[in-house]
Amino acid sequence: MAITLTQQAADHISRYLQKRGAGLGLRLGVKLTGCSGMAYKLEYVDAPNPDDQVFEQRGVKVFVDPKSLPFIDGTELDYGREGLNEGFKFTNPNEKASCGCGESFTV
């Protein structure tokens, strides 16, 4: 089981944590929502949960709760800009379909 980061994602997370002045890494999970069923959720971590799985890559820690892991196992997290939009992009091998607006997915 693994979550991977591109160099661009790792750089963005590191810069943000430095700017923030605190934090151990990024929490990646899923929540039930949207027209396809699930959406990714991201938050910065100041204190890990005892049952978190921790993946460290490129000097950045990604924390994942055990309930979310089966849905996002193998996901690559990237960060980039397309036109005027900037943000994280998820490449999830478990994703079977996503909604037209790109806000949710199904496995």
Helices and strands as residue ranges (DSSP letters): E 4-5, H 7-20, E 25-33, E 37-45, E 53-57, E 60-64, H 69-72, E 76-82, E 85-91, E 97-98, E 105-106
